[in-house]
């Protein structure tokens, strides 16, 4: 009796234990199904013979295939080239297989064999819809093409306009300067171009860029005197969003825009000392930092600096850094003023007259008296002044008129620069005389000063600064009868 009783108790315990294990197994299975069905990736399971025995909910969401159309079907029949079939054949895992489902959905698959006690009992594949990713990739390719086109368009807009052929003349000093500039253009050295206002410093910078190995890259110009000091730094280096009040978006600076190309820092002598230190770092370290950023950005830029100021005097006065001067003055190029190359005046006049005739659809010429007047004048405004004089003459002339000396708007007496005994004059004297003559012509009211600044090719703020520097009265004079 005791044996039978003990047997019943033991069997009861075994059955109870089996029931508990079955319940736990069922609970585990339900949890696994719950996990699989909550996954965003599609899951497909096949037995060792390739019969599909499980699909999760995401499978239908991704492929659009209902379970009753797939379960119990051989994977070798419905997807013989798929990841699951490949794993069952090779018994090896695979990752990142790209394929298209029978319903036309682009997917990426990871599949592995199911190994139990060293024996493969089936295989499982996990895959996700990458149609959106492929669409994004295509859109990125399209955007890249658009960016490339925009970059090409920007490079076209930022291209240098002039070449050495635009620098007309036979003066030995000018020819030596051009010859040296051509050598500089081939090795991308830092260049300092000096010369009086209107001698063609910007044309020289354009020509150096166009002649060199960077000709197909951007040519960016920055007039350091025309931009207020507090804005010049952000113009040159750019800034990050939120760097300061009003910085609502990231801005790329001129140095970054000029990357792989050339940047012209015109009127660098007017740059503030703190900013000069940053320019020195750019030259030395070949890197810049946007305002509001601590991350340096490497750049590859040829720097051409130009000025009509005496930088050595600026060093003595403490307005220009000596170390920056020596960094810039690696290859100094001095463009001679027009009064020192009088043999070029008629060559330049002929070239300018041709351009103005084409521009205004005329066929004007200069008589001998006009030519002599051009040669006798000292041209404190240099080539720019000569161009302005000839443009005005062509404008007021008839279609095929011969231009006489009376049509050349020149003041050879009262406003002529008096040369010193050695036939030279300082830049300051020439610049002051040019400003005074421009103000006499256009007037000292706001509009007159604006026109004078425009003709002098400087900003209005620069004109005010130079008037203050040279002690030129800013009082109002109504010269409207002479204003053009």
Buried (B, 14 or more C-beta within 10 A) or exposed (E): EEEEEEEEEEEEEEEEEEEEEEEEEEEEEEEEEEEBEEBEBBBBBBBBEBBBEBBBBBBBEBBEBEBEEBEEBBBBEBBEEBBBBBBBEEEEEBEEBEBEBEEEBBBBBBBBBBEEEEEBEBBBBBBBBBBEEEEEEEEEEEEEEEEEEEEEEEBEEBBBEBBBEBBBBEBEEBEEBBEBBBEBBEEBBBBBBBBBBBBBBBBBBBBBBBBBEBBEBBBBBBBBBBBEEEEBBBBBBBBBEEBEEEBEEBBEBBBBBBBEBBBBBBBBBBBBEEBBEBBBBBBEEEEBBBBBBEEEBEBEBBBBBBBBBBBEEBBEEEBBBEEBBEBBBEBEBBBBBBBBBBEBBBBBBBBBBEEBBEEBEBEBBBEEEBBEBBEEBBBBBBBBBBBBBBBBBBEEBEEEBEBBBEBBBBEEEEBBBEEEEEEEBEBBBBBBBBBBBBBBBBBBBEEBBBBBBBBBBBBBEBBBBBBEEBEBEEEEEEBEEEBE
